[in-house]
Every structure is written in C-alpha cells, then in structure tokens.
Amino acid sequence: MPAQRGKDLLLKLGDGGDPEAFATVAGLRAKTLSLNAQPVDVTHADSVGGWRELLAGAGARQASVSGAGVFLSDGAAADIRAIFFAGEIRRWRIVVPGLGEIEGPFLIANLDYSGAHDGEAAFALALESAGPLDFAAAP
C-alpha cells in the first residue's frame, strides 16, 4: 500500500436505519485501528523441534479503534455521549485509505474529554468490536 494521508482515515456512525446511513461524527486528528486474533496453542510433546503450533481459524478475533480530536457539531457530541451512557452497541464504519472499509457493531469502551486553557475542547474515544465485521477492499 503506498503512502496515504492520515486525515483520510474516517470514523462514521450508523443511524440504525434500513438501509443504514453513515455520517462522519468527528474531526479526528489521531486515529488507530487494531485488528487482533487470539491464538490457540496446540503444541504437544511431538511438535517438531519443540516449536509452538497454533490452530488455524480458532480463537477470538477483535477490532479496536481509538481516536482523538474535536466534534464536528453539537449533535454529533450529543449522539456519542448518549450512546456511551446507554451502553449501546451501534454499527460503525471505519474507512482506511488505500485498504478499504470495515463495518460492524462496536461499543464505545472509553470516552474522554480534555481541554487546555489556550486551546479547543477535545475528546478521545475507544471502540471495541461487538460482533462480526464486514470488510470491503478499496477499488
């Protein structure tokens, strides 16, 4: 994948409709997407050379998303706050430039607010996947 602009990694929240519409909720300045797979160790006494063996396709898979920035509107800030306090799982779409889009259910696991005396109010959030995710490769 060639170099891409970091600002093009977008975090979008679904509206719960059918079909679902997604809107960018925040001007995130720093974003991270982490995909993880929990390995299942099946090493045994006869493993070649004593090397660890892992079972393919087993174990839990998980995605984590974190970001920090400023809200694009009062409505977006209110939506995020309400979803957090309700403990609601919502569909999110993460657009990764040059790679594609990942979409699925996420829970807001962390929501922080901050501000400096000479700057804007900012926030940080962390999302944890809460079910199967769909991936669509970039054209």
C-alpha positions as CSV (number, residue, x, y, z in Angstrom):
1,M,0.0,0.0,0.0
2,P,1.5,3.3,-1.0
3,A,1.7,6.3,1.4
4,Q,-1.8,7.7,2.2
5,R,-3.0,10.8,4.0
6,G,-3.8,10.1,7.7
7,K,-6.6,12.6,7.6
8,D,-8.5,10.3,5.2
9,L,-8.9,7.5,7.8
10,L,-12.6,8.2,8.8
11,L,-14.8,7.1,11.6
12,K,-18.5,7.0,10.7
13,L,-21.5,6.2,12.9
14,G,-24.6,4.4,11.5
15,D,-28.1,5.9,12.0
16,G,-29.8,2.5,12.7
17,G,-32.0,2.8,9.6
18,D,-32.7,0.3,6.9
19,P,-30.7,0.8,4.8
20,E,-28.2,2.2,7.3
21,A,-26.7,5.6,6.5
22,F,-23.4,6.6,7.9
23,A,-22.1,10.0,8.9
24,T,-18.6,11.2,9.9
25,V,-19.0,12.2,13.6
26,A,-15.8,13.9,14.5
27,G,-12.8,15.6,13.2
28,L,-10.3,13.1,14.5
29,R,-6.7,14.2,14.4
30,A,-5.2,10.9,15.6
31,K,-6.7,7.5,14.8
32,T,-5.7,3.9,15.3
33,L,-7.3,0.7,14.0
34,S,-6.1,-2.5,15.6
35,L,-7.1,-6.0,14.4
36,N,-6.3,-8.9,16.6
37,A,-6.7,-12.7,16.6
38,Q,-6.3,-14.7,19.8
39,P,-4.0,-17.7,19.1
40,V,-5.0,-21.1,20.3
41,D,-1.8,-23.1,21.2
42,V,-2.0,-26.8,20.2
43,T,1.7,-27.6,20.8
44,H,2.3,-31.1,22.1
45,A,5.1,-33.5,23.0
46,D,5.7,-34.5,19.4
47,S,5.7,-30.9,17.9
48,V,8.6,-30.7,15.5
49,G,11.7,-29.3,17.3
50,G,9.6,-28.2,20.2
51,W,8.2,-25.3,18.1
52,R,4.9,-23.9,19.1
53,E,1.9,-24.9,16.9
54,L,-1.2,-22.8,16.5
55,L,-4.7,-23.9,15.4
56,A,-5.7,-22.0,12.3
57,G,-9.2,-20.3,12.3
58,A,-9.6,-20.7,16.1
59,G,-9.7,-18.2,18.9
60,A,-11.5,-14.9,19.2
61,R,-11.0,-12.1,16.7
62,Q,-11.3,-8.5,17.7
63,A,-11.0,-5.0,16.4
64,S,-10.2,-1.9,18.4
65,V,-10.5,1.7,17.2
66,S,-9.2,4.8,19.0
67,G,-9.2,8.4,18.1
68,A,-8.8,11.9,19.4
69,G,-9.9,15.2,18.0
70,V,-12.9,17.6,18.0
71,F,-16.6,17.1,17.4
72,L,-18.0,18.4,14.1
73,S,-21.2,19.5,15.7
74,D,-23.2,19.7,18.9
75,G,-25.4,17.0,17.6
76,A,-22.5,14.6,17.0
77,A,-21.2,15.3,20.5
78,A,-24.7,14.6,22.0
79,D,-25.1,11.4,19.9
80,I,-21.7,10.0,21.1
81,R,-22.4,10.9,24.7
82,A,-25.9,9.3,24.6
83,I,-24.6,6.1,23.0
84,F,-21.9,5.9,25.7
85,F,-24.2,6.4,28.7
86,A,-26.8,4.0,27.3
87,G,-24.0,1.3,26.8
88,E,-25.5,0.9,23.3
89,I,-23.8,-1.2,20.6
90,R,-24.1,0.6,17.2
91,R,-22.8,0.0,13.7
92,W,-19.7,1.9,12.8
93,R,-17.8,2.2,9.5
94,I,-14.0,2.8,9.5
95,V,-12.6,4.0,6.2
96,V,-8.9,3.1,5.8
97,P,-7.4,4.9,2.8
98,G,-5.8,2.5,0.3
99,L,-7.2,-0.6,2.2
100,G,-11.0,-0.3,2.3
101,E,-13.8,-0.1,4.8
102,I,-14.5,-2.1,7.9
103,E,-18.1,-2.1,9.2
104,G,-19.9,-3.7,12.1
105,P,-21.1,-3.4,15.7
106,F,-18.9,-1.6,18.2
107,L,-19.3,-0.5,21.8
108,I,-17.8,2.8,23.0
109,A,-15.4,1.5,25.6
110,N,-13.8,4.8,26.6
111,L,-14.8,8.4,26.2
112,D,-12.5,11.2,27.4
113,Y,-12.9,15.0,27.3
114,S,-10.0,17.4,27.6
115,G,-9.0,21.0,27.0
116,A,-6.2,23.4,27.6
117,H,-6.7,27.0,28.8
118,D,-5.5,28.3,25.4
119,G,-7.0,25.7,23.1
120,E,-10.2,24.0,22.0
121,A,-12.1,21.4,23.9
122,A,-11.2,17.9,22.6
123,F,-12.3,14.3,23.1
124,A,-10.9,10.8,22.8
125,L,-12.8,7.6,22.3
126,A,-12.1,3.9,22.1
127,L,-14.4,1.4,20.3
128,E,-14.3,-2.3,20.8
129,S,-15.9,-4.7,18.2
130,A,-19.0,-6.4,19.5
131,G,-19.7,-8.9,16.7
132,P,-18.7,-10.0,13.2
133,L,-17.2,-7.3,11.0
134,D,-17.5,-6.9,7.2
135,F,-14.6,-5.8,5.1
136,A,-14.8,-4.2,1.6
137,A,-11.5,-3.7,-0.2
138,A,-10.8,-0.3,-1.7
139,P,-11.3,-0.2,-5.5
